[in-house]
C-alpha cells in the first residue's frame, strides 16, 4: 500500500475511525474545527514516513526543500539501520523503511507535534498545517498533479492552512488532538506497508526472531504488490469509501451535518 493516494486516504480513514469510535473519549468529542484540522494532519502524516525515500511522493512535494530533507532523513535512517542491525537482519542500505517506519518514530512525532503546538500556538499550527496539507494534497492528487509542480501544491496548502487556522480556536485539548492525528497517520502508513511484499519494521528496536528490524507482515498469501491491481482496483477504492462514511459519522456527532441527524451512520 505504498502509493501516495492510498497512503493519504488511509490516514484520513484512520483518523475518522478513531474519532468516530471513541465516543466516550475526548478525542471523539472534538469540535468540527478541531476535527477538520486533525483530518488534514492525519492525511498528510500518512505520507510522512516515506520522507526517508528520495523518490517518494513526499520528497517531491515542496521541491528542493523536501528533497533536501529527504536526503538528510535517508542518511540518518541508513546510519541507524547499520548500527542497530543484527547478523540476521538483511544486509541492505536501510535508508527506506527504516527509522521513520517504526512506532518509536510515530510516538516521537505525536509528542513533538503536541509540544510544539502547545508552546507556540500562533505560529506552530499554521506551519504544521501548511506542511501536512501539502503532503495530503500531493498524496491524494499524485496521479493528476505534475511531479515537479511544487508551486501548485504550495498554493493549495496555503489556502487550506488559512481556512483551518482562521476557523479554529486553539486550546490545550486541540493541541493534543493534533499530536494524536499525526501519530494516527503514521501508524496508518505502517499498516499499509505491512501488507505489502516487503513488510514493515514497526516494532524496532524490539528483537523478533533475532532481528531488530523484523519486517512485520501477514502470511505471504495475504500480502499484495505495491501499486498492483489489488491495491488500485480493490483496496484503494474501499479505503476511500470507508473514509467518507466514517468521516460523515464523526462529523455528524459534532453537529456539523444536521441533515444526517435522522440516519444512524454508526450503529454500534
N, C-alpha and C positions, 0 to 999 in steps of 0.2 A: 504494500500500500504506500509506495514511495513517490507517487506522482503528486505534484503540487495541489491540484484541485481536490483530490481525495483526502489528503492530509488536512487541508484547510477546513473542509466540511466536517471531518471527524472531530476537529477541535470544537466547532460550533455544536455538534451533536453531543459531545461530552459535557460541555457547559450547560446546554439545555437539559440534558438528562439529570445532572447533579442538582440544578436549581428546581426542576420540576418535581423530583422525587423527594427532596429534602424539605418537606412541608413544615416540619416541626423544628427546623434548624434555621438560624439567622440567614444562612446562605440561600435558603428557599423563600425568604421573606423580603427580598430586595425591592427597592423602588424600581419603576420602569427605567429610570435614567441609569441607575447603577447596574441593572441587568444588561442594558444595551452596551455600556462601557465594558462590562465583563465579557460579553459576546464577542466584541471586537478583539479584546486582548487574547481570549482563548483561541479564536480562529487564527490570529496571527502567530500565537505561541506554538500552534501545531506545526508551524514551519521552522521554528527556532532551532531545534536540534540539528537540522541539516546545515547550519552555519559552518559545520566542520567540513563541508564538501565544496570545493571551489566551483564546481559546475552545477550546483543545486539551484533551485528556484530562488531561495533566499539570498544567495550570494550575488545574484544579478539584479536584485530589487532596487537598490539605490546606487547603481553604477560603481565607480571606483571606491566609494566609501564602504559599501557592503562587501565588495570584492577584497578589499584590504583587511577588513575584519575577519572574513572567512579564511584568508591565508594565515592570519595570526592564530585563530582558533584551531585550524588544522594542524599547525606546528605544535601547539600546546597539547592537543589531543594525541598526536603521534608520540610526543615525549612521555606523556603519562602512560600510554599503552606499553611502550617499550620498557619502561622502568617498573611496571607492576605486573607484567605478564608472567606466567609460569611456563615450564617446559612443555606443558600440554596445550597451551594456547597456540593458535596458529602464528606462524612467522610472517606476519604481514605488517604493512606500514602502520595501521591503526589510526590513521587520521580520521577516516569516516566511520561512523557507527562506533565511536569510542566514547570519550568522556561526556559529550553532550547527549549521549543516548542512554544515560543512567538515571535512576531515581535520585541519586545524590545531586545531579545537576538540576533536576526538576524541583527538588526541595530548596536548593540554593536560589534558584530563580524566583520561586514563590516568596521566600523570606525576604530576598533582596528587593523585590518589587514592592512588597508591603512596607518595608522600612523606608525606602526612598520616597514613596508617596506620602507616608505619614510625616516624614521630616520636612518635606518641601512640596506641599500640595499645589502651589501656584504654578510652578514650572515643571515639576517632575511628571505629573499626569499628562499634560499636553505633549511632552517629549515622548513618553512611552506610547501614548495613543497614536502619535504620528508614525512611529516606527512599526508598531504592531498592525496598525491599519494598512500600512504599505505592504506588509507581509501577507495580510489577509487578502487584499485586493490582488496582489501578484499571484497568490496561490489559487484563488478562485478563477481569475481571468487568464491563467497561464496559457491556455490553448488559443486565446484570441488576442492577447496583448503581445506586441513585438518584444523579443527578449531584451533589446537594448533601449527600449523606450522608458528610461527611468523618469523622464520629465512627466509623463502621463501618470505614472504611479505616484510621484511626489504630489502632483496637483490633487488627485483623488484623495490621497491620505490626508492632505492638509484640510480638505473640505470636511471629511469625516471627523477629523480631530476638532475642528472649530465647532461643528454641530454638537458633538458629545460634551465638550468642555463647557460650552455656553449653557447647555441644557442641564448639566449635572451639578449638584451641590455636594461637595466633598466632605466626608465625615470619617472618623477613625474606622467605623464599620465598613464603609465603602472602600477604604484603602486596603483593608484585609481581604475584601472580595476581589480586588484587583490582583492580589497575590495568589489567591485561590484559582482565579481564572487562568493565570499564566501557568501555574502548576498543572492544572487540569489539561490545558492544551498540550503541554509537553508529554504528559502521560498518554494522551490520545495518540500522539505521534509514535510513541514506543510500541503501543499495542498494534498499531498498523504495521510497523516494521516487523514485529514479532511473527506475524502470519505470512511473511514473505519467505523466500527460499533461504535467505541468509540469517534470519532470526535477529534478535536484538539483545545486547548485553545489559539488560535492565538492572540486574542485581549487583553489579560491580560495586565494591570490591569483595563481596561475599564469594568465597570459593565454592564452586559446584563441579563435581567430577574432576577435581584437581585444577580447574580453570578459574581464574579471577575474571576473565572476560567471556564467561559461558554464554553462548547465544541462545537466549530463552526463545522457545518456539514450540508450537504444537507438533504432533506427528507429521511427517512429510506429506502424507496424503491430504492433510488439511491446509497445507501452505499453498500460496499462489505466486505466480510470477509478477514481478513489479511491472506495471503498465500493460499487463496481459489482458486477454479477453475477459477473464473472470472479474478482474478489478474494474475495467472500463464499462462492461455491459451489465454487471450484477451488483458488485459491492459499492461502487461509486454512486449509482442512482439510488440504491437502497439507503445509503447513508444520508443522501440529500433529502429523501422523503421523510426519514425519521427525524432529521434535524428540523425540518419545517413543522412537523407535528409536535415535537416536544418543545420547540420554541414557542409555539402558539399556546401550549398548555402552561408553560411557565409565565408567559405574558398575561394570560387570562387571569392567573392568580394575583397579578399586580394590579388588575383593574384597568389595564391599558386597552383591552379588547372587549368592551362591554357587549358587543354584538354576538359574542360567543358564550355569554352567560347561560344560555339555555342548553348548552352542549357540555357533556361530561367527557372532556378530551383525555382524561387520565383516570379511568375507572378502576382505581386500586385502593 
